[in-house]
Every structure is written in structure tokens, then in C-alpha cells.
Amino acid sequence: MVRYYFFVIIIFGGVVLPQSKVSLSAMGGFNYIPLKNFSHYLNSFENPQLDKYSFSGNVKINYSFNSQHHIYIGGEYISTNASFSGGFGSVIWTFEAIPVTVGYEYSIKSDNQGWVPYVGAGISYVFGNTEDTYLGDDGSMIENYADNSFGFEIKIGVDKDIVENLFLSSEIKYRYIGDGNIGKYSVVEKNLSGVSFLAGVKLAIF
């Protein structure tokens, strides 16, 4: 379900923005997500495993008012895993989030021809899901818990032109995501806030 939202965001973003001065970016990279609150809970079990580094995919549509001021809408897919195993069995959690972000970017004038650094910030509505998989001697069970929240991002990046209307892009961002529970009745919180390192391409389409 979370992946479905990601593709809806991409299609919707292409419809709502004005069809001039528009660019489309696609980037991938990795996240560092410490999951601090959840890691304390996890460490109380045997053989805890926490994947603090995970892949991230981002699609963004920019509308430029001029060479320095831009607004954007974007969707990002974030996923990470945790698990433990003991005498009674094991539990695997898969945490997924799709932040839908509306924000502003400011391009900084540079003397280096072709290199355009920028800074930006945005607010997000985050579609979240936790998949809880139990594996034991008495069988297995998989449950999913939707958990939506709000968040924000701040970032710094740079664009480099390759050919006309095509750019290489890279950015580093800090993303905050509000706390959520790992299950319907759980008092244990997860937090997918962290740092993203992304690189990809930007295409000027109108």
C-alpha cells in the first residue's frame, strides 16, 4: 500500500503544477536512520539486528519562478528493517515511509560555470507502514500497521549541467518524521528521522 501511494504522488505532481519552467528530478541514495527509541527496546531481546543504513528513492517536480526561486512537490520511498531471535522464535519488522513534501528551494549564484548550489526546506505528510513478521515453532504470522504522521526536511544540494536541459543533481538532507507505534496496541515508538544522501538527474521538461 505504501508503494502504491508513491506512484500516485508522481502522477499527481505532474498534473497540478503549471506546465512552464518545470523540471523533473529522479534521485537515489541511502539513509542513515538511527531509530534511537526503538533500538533501546530492541536491545532488550536476544540477537537484536537493526539496519541503520537503507536505500532511498526520490522523485520531485520543481516549478521555477526565476533562476533562483523554486517550489517543489516530491515523494520519497524509505524502508529499513529490524529483528531479533530467541528461544520461542523470531520477529522481523519492516518499516516503510513515503513522505509527500511541498517545499521551497533557493539557488545560490556561483562563479563556477555549470555548477548551481541550492538550499531548501519543506513540510511533509508521511504515509507510514510497519510489517510485523513472527516466525516460530507454531507457525508464522504477518501483520501490517498503517501509521501516518507529519514531518519536515532541510537540505543542501548542487546541480551540474551535462547537456541542454539535463543536469546531474546531488543533495544531503535531514528529514524529521513524527513518532509512530510499531503496532496497534504497542507503546513502543519508532522514529524514521535521519539523514539522506541522494544523487541522480534533473530534466527540464517545459
C-alpha positions in Angstrom: 0.0 0.0 0.0 2.8 2.4 0.8 4.5 1.8 -2.5 1.1 2.5 -4.2 1.0 6.0 -2.7 4.5 6.7 -4.1 3.4 6.2 -7.7 0.1 8.2 -7.1 2.2 11.1 -5.9 4.4 11.1 -9.0 1.4 11.2 -11.3 -0.5 13.8 -9.3 2.5 16.1 -9.1 2.8 16.2 -12.9 -0.8 17.3 -13.2 -1.1 20.1 -10.6 2.0 22.2 -11.4 2.0 24.8 -14.1 3.3 23.5 -17.4 6.1 26.0 -17.8 9.5 26.4 -16.2 9.1 22.8 -14.9 11.8 20.2 -14.2 11.6 16.6 -13.1 14.2 15.0 -10.8 14.8 11.4 -10.0 17.4 10.5 -7.4 18.5 7.5 -5.3 20.9 7.0 -2.5 21.0 5.9 1.1 19.6 6.9 4.5 21.1 6.9 8.0 18.2 6.2 10.3 19.3 5.6 13.9 15.8 4.6 15.3 17.0 5.6 18.8 13.9 5.0 20.8 13.2 1.7 19.1 16.8 0.5 19.4 16.6 0.6 23.2 13.5 -1.6 23.1 15.1 -4.0 20.6 18.3 -4.4 22.7 16.3 -6.0 25.5 15.9 -9.1 23.3 18.3 -11.8 22.2 20.3 -11.3 19.0 19.0 -7.9 18.0 19.6 -6.7 14.5 19.0 -3.1 13.3 19.6 -1.9 9.8 20.5 1.8 10.3 21.5 2.2 6.6 19.0 1.8 3.8 18.2 2.7 0.2 16.1 5.8 -0.6 14.4 6.7 -3.9 13.1 10.2 -4.6 11.0 11.8 -7.3 10.5 15.6 -7.4 8.9 18.2 -9.7 10.1 21.8 -9.5 8.5 24.9 -10.7 10.9 27.9 -11.2 9.7 31.5 -10.8 13.1 32.6 -12.0 16.7 31.4 -11.9 16.9 31.5 -8.0 13.4 30.8 -6.6 11.7 27.5 -6.9 8.9 25.5 -5.3 8.6 21.7 -5.5 6.4 18.7 -4.7 8.0 15.4 -4.2 7.7 11.8 -3.0 10.3 9.7 -1.4 10.4 6.0 -0.5 12.2 5.0 2.7 12.5 1.5 4.1 14.5 -0.2 6.9 14.4 -3.4 8.9 14.9 -4.7 12.4 14.7 -8.1 14.0 15.5 -10.3 17.0 15.6 -14.1 17.6 15.2 -16.1 20.7 14.2 -19.5 22.1 10.5 -19.0 21.1 11.1 -17.8 17.6 12.0 -14.6 15.9 10.3 -11.3 14.9 11.2 -9.2 11.8 10.0 -5.6 11.4 10.0 -3.8 8.1 9.4 -0.1 8.4 8.3 1.8 5.3 7.5 5.5 4.9 6.6 7.8 1.9 6.9 11.4 2.8 5.0 13.7 0.4 6.7 17.1 0.6 5.9 20.6 -0.6 8.8 23.0 -0.2 10.9 25.8 -1.4 14.5 25.9 -2.9 16.8 28.8 -3.4 19.6 28.6 -5.9 22.8 30.3 -4.9 24.7 32.3 -7.6 28.0 30.7 -8.3 31.1 31.8 -10.3 31.7 28.2 -11.3 30.1 27.9 -14.6 27.6 25.0 -14.8 27.6 24.4 -11.0 24.5 25.7 -9.2 24.3 25.0 -5.4 21.0 25.4 -3.6 19.4 25.1 -0.2 15.8 24.1 0.5 13.2 23.2 3.1 9.7 21.6 3.0 6.9 20.2 5.1 5.7 16.6 4.7 2.8 14.4 5.2 4.2 10.9 5.7 2.4 7.7 4.8 3.8 5.0 7.0 3.5 1.3 7.4 5.0 -1.4 9.7 5.1 -5.0 8.6 5.5 -7.3 11.7 6.5 -10.9 10.8 6.5 -13.6 13.5 8.4 -16.8 12.8 8.0 -19.6 15.4 7.7 -23.3 16.0 3.9 -22.9 16.0 3.9 -21.3 12.6 4.3 -17.8 11.2 2.1 -14.6 11.2 2.4 -11.3 9.3 0.6 -8.2 10.3 0.6 -4.7 8.8 0.0 -1.4 10.7 -0.6 1.9 8.9 0.7 4.9 10.8 0.7 8.3 9.1 2.3 11.4 10.5 3.8 14.9 9.7 7.4 15.9 9.2 9.8 18.3 7.6 13.1 18.4 5.6 16.0 20.7 5.3 18.7 20.2 2.6 21.6 21.5 0.6 22.4 20.3 -2.9 24.1 21.1 -6.2 23.1 20.8 -9.9 25.6 20.4 -12.7 24.6 20.8 -16.4 25.5 17.9 -18.7 23.8 18.8 -21.9 21.0 21.2 -22.7 18.1 20.7 -20.3 19.8 17.8 -18.5 21.6 18.1 -15.1 23.3 15.9 -12.6 21.9 16.5 -9.1 23.0 15.6 -5.6 21.8 16.6 -2.2 22.1 15.9 1.5 19.0 16.3 3.6 17.9 15.9 7.2 14.4 14.6 7.4 12.2 14.7 10.6 9.3 12.2 10.8 6.9 12.2 13.7 6.9 9.3 16.1 4.7 6.3 15.5 3.9 2.9 17.2 5.1 -0.4 15.8 1.6 -2.0 16.3 -2.0 -1.1 17.0 -1.7 -1.7 20.8 2.1 -1.2 21.2 3.5 1.5 23.4 6.9 1.2 21.7 7.6 4.1 19.4 9.6 4.2 16.2 11.0 7.3 14.5 12.3 7.2 11.0 14.0 10.6 11.2 17.5 10.6 9.7 19.9 11.9 7.1 19.7 11.1 3.3 22.4 11.2 0.7 21.0 11.3 -2.8 22.2 11.6 -6.4 20.5 11.5 -9.7 19.4 13.5 -12.7 17.2 16.5 -13.4 15.4 17.1 -16.7 13.9 20.4 -17.7 10.6 19.4 -19.4 8.8 22.7 -20.1 
